[in-house]
Structure formats: C-alpha cells, structure tokens
Amino acid sequence: MSPAPRFKRILLKLSGEVLMGDGSGLSIDPTVTARVAEEIADVKAQGYELCIVVGGGNIFRGISGAARGMERATGDYMGMLATVMNALAVQNALEQIGVETRVQSAIPMASVCEPFIRRRAMRHLEKGRVVIFAAGVGSPFFTTDSGAALRAAEMNCDALFKGTSVDGVYNADPKKDASAKRYATVSYDTVLADNLKVMDASAVALCRDSNIPIVVFNIREHGNFSAVLRGEGVSTVVQKETE
C-alpha cells in the first residue's frame, strides 16, 4: 500500500514564459502548452486536487510597460488580461486530454469564464475539476505571485508549487555566479532577508503567515512535477525554520 501523499490540495503557479517554449517565436506555443498540460494531468491522475495560476509575462508585463512610460495601473490591467489568455490556453490543452477544468477570473468577463467565487471554486475542486485562476487579484500593483499566494490561502492549499525555468532557489544567480549553491530547504525569513527573488515579498510573507510551503522546481523538465511530489525530483522548499 502506497503512503498517503504529503500534500492533497496544491496550487501550481506557472510563469507565463513557460508557455513560450524555446525559440518558437510564439507567445503561446501549442506544443509546449500541451506538454505542460500532460504534466498537470499526470499529477491530477494521482489523486491530487489542483488549482493553477498562470502569469502573463509571455504576452505583456505591466511593470515593463510602466518602465517605458505607460501608466502603471493601465499596464497592470493589460497584464491581467494576458493572464486570462494564458488561462484559456491551458484550459483548452487540459480539456483536449480529458481533464475537466474551470477558469475563474478576478475581473468579471462572463462571456469567456466564471467570475472568481471562492465557494464555487472549492466545489469545483471537490468535484475533481482543475480550477485555473486568472487576472491576478483583480487590482493593479499586485503581481501574479501575490495572486497565487492569496488563492492558495483562500483555497486552503497544502502547498504552493512554483513551476519555472530553474530547478530551485540559489544563494546567488547561477547564470552569473558559477559557485552559486541551490538550497534544498530555506526559511521564509531567509528568502525575505536575503532578497532571494523566489517570489515577491508580499507573496512570500502571505505564505509564511498562512504556513503554506513554497516548492520551487523546473516545470520544463519532463516528469519533474510528478517526481518532486514523490520526493525524487530536484526542487527547493521554502518553509518555516525547523526547531
């Protein structure tokens, strides 16, 4: 008899850039999106309850627009709309392989998805559906990392898995410093004090206050999401400091 999973309900935070793939030139590469959907479906088939937040950086990043002279609030709203596009793309890829999903947006747009209603989202999870949360928190000046941490807390998730293009959290930028070392585990307070750039500070603080571990792993590596859940893959766990 296999042991009970450490986590039951998981929020997966995907960076928008993951959907681009490598060198296709597409903001949303259907082949890459389909592969990510297969990773999610594999984990779902193991009995986990899954909700997802997808970033929008592959299409538009509000803070970059602000740096070029655009009003920050306007740029952030545009970025929120980009996350809705990504959420619909992930939903389509999942449903093509038989995974029932619902998209809920913090900005109501009834023609394309449901509005975010916490109790309805809970019910979807209980019925075995994957829920994809779009449009961040629905307000400017907050990142999708903050949106992911907020939804993880609201949904009573056991962990927040951040699927990126790196295999964990390092004490320095591994692309610039060959001696950079990856943490197996690191405390929330160390991440905040050393500005380790796992997620933005408000997201890390909310996970700390809600006691939600953050698991950082490379979603681009085939099978890694499932492997990390089995305790076999490469990742970093951000959690409370052990006594």
N, C-alpha and C positions, 0 to 999 in steps of 0.2 A: 504493500500500500504506500503510495507516494505521500510525502509530508505535505501538510497544509501550506499554501503559499504565504509568504511573509506579508504580502500586500494583497488586498482583494479589489479595492477600487483605486484606480490610477488616473491621474491627469497627465496626458502626454503633451508637452509643449514642443511644437515643431517650428524651427526657424523657416521663414519663407524661402530663404536661399536654398534650402534642401530640395525644393521642388524644381529648381532650375537645372539640376544635373551639372555635368561638366562639358562646357563648350558647345552646347546645342544652340545657344543664342536665344532660346525661348524663355520667357518669364515663368511659364509653367510647362514643363516638359512632360507630356503624357506618359512616356515610358518610365521616367523616374517616379512620377506620381503613382503609377500602377505598382511599382516595386515597393514603395513606402506603404501603400495600401495592403500589400501582401504581408509585410512585416506586422502591421496592425492586426490583420485578420488572424494571423498565426497566434498572436498573444490572446486575442479575443476567444479563439477556439479552445484555449487552455482554461477558460472559466473566469477570466478577469473581467471586471466591469471597467469600461474605458470611456473617458471623455477627452476631448482634444481641443487645444488652442493652437491656431496657426498664425505665425507672424505675417507681415506684408512686405518685408524688405526686398523681395524679389520683384515687386511691382512699383512700390512707392514707399519712401521712408520720410515721415513728416519732419523729423529733425534735420534731414538733409535739405529738404525744401526751404526750411527756415534759414539754414546757413547760406542759401542763395538769394535771400531777400524776401521769401514768401512769409506771410503772417503765420506764426507757429500754429495757432488754432486751426486755421484753414488747412495747413499741411497735415496736421494730425487727423483731421476728419477724412482727408483724402487717403491717408494710410489705413484708416479703419475700413473704408470701402474696399481697399486692396485685400484686407484680410477676409472679407466676405467672398470675394472672387476665389481666393485660395481655399476657403472652407467648402465652397460648392464643388471645386475641382476634386478635393479629397473625398467628399461625399459621393460624387459620381464614380470615382475609382473604386471605392469600397462597395458600393451597391452593384457594380458590374461583376464583383466576385461573390455576391450573395450576402454581404454584411449589411444589415438594416441600420440606417442612420437617421439622425435628425440634426439639422442645423438651426441653432438659435442665435439671433443677433441682438446685441445690446442697443443697436439703432434699429427701430422697427422698420421692416420692409416686407410687408405681408405677401407680396407677390412672389417672393423667392424663398422665404424661410420663416420660421416661427420667431416671435419675439422671445427674449430671454425671460423665462418664468421659472424660478428655482424649483418649485414643487413639481411642475411638469417635467423639468429636466430629470429630477430624481425618479419620477415614474418611468421615464424612458429607460434609464439605467437599470431599474428593477426589472423591466421587461426584456432586458438583454440587448437593447439598442446602444450603438455608439453615438454619443452626443458631441457635436462639434460646435464650440462657442466662437462666434465671430464678433468683429467690431470692438475688440478690447473691452474696456469698461464703459464705453459709450460717451466718454468725455475726453477732451484734449489734455495734453500734458501728462498722460499716463501711457506707459509702454505696454506692449502685449505680454511682457514678462509680469508686470503688475496684474494684468488681466488674468493671466494663468494662475498666479498665486491666489487671487481673490476667488476665482471659480473653484480652485482646489479646496479652499477653506469652506466655501458655501456648499459644495457637494460632499463634504466630509470625506475627502480622499485620503487614502493612507500614505500616498507619496506623490510627488511631482517629478516626472521623468522629463528631462530636457534633452531632446534629440537634436544634436548639432553636427558640425563637421569636425569636431575634435573629440578625443576619447576621454576627456575628463578635465579636471581643474589643475592647473600648474602654478608653481610659485613665481613664474615669470613667463613671458611669451615664448613658447617653444620654437616659433618661427624665427625669432630674433636671438634667442639665447640657447645655444646647444646644451648647456648644463641645466636647463630647466627641469624640475622634477615634478612628476604627477603625484598628487595626493590620492591615497586610497580612500581616506575619510578626512574631513576637515570640518571644523565647527562653523556655525553661522557667524559667530563673533569674529573669528579669524578672517573669514571672507569679507566682512564689513570693514574691519580694522585695516586690513592689508589691501583693500580695494581690488580684489582678485577678479572682478569682472565676470562672475558666474552669471548673474542676473543683476538688474538694477537694485539699488539699496532698498527701496521700498518693498520690492518683491521678496528679497531675502529676509527682511525684518518681519514681514507678514507670515512667511513660512515658519520662521523661528517662533513667533508668538503663538502660532497655531500648531506648533510641533509637527510640521509636515516635512519629512526628509526630501531633499532635492537630489535626484540622481542624474548626473551629467554623463552622457555617453554619445558615441558616434552612430547616428542613425543611418549613415551612408554605408556602413559595413553590413553586408548581408547576414541576416540572422542574429545581429547583435542585440536587438531589443529583447528577444526571447532569451538569449544567452545571459544577459545581465539579470533578468528576472530569475533565472535558475542559479545565479551566483557564480556563473562561469565567465561572463564577458568582462571587458575592460570598462571601468567607469570610476567616477568619484562620487561618494555620498557625502552630502552636506547635511549635518545633523547636530544635535546638541552635544556638547562636550561630555564625554563619559567621565564618570566619577573616578 
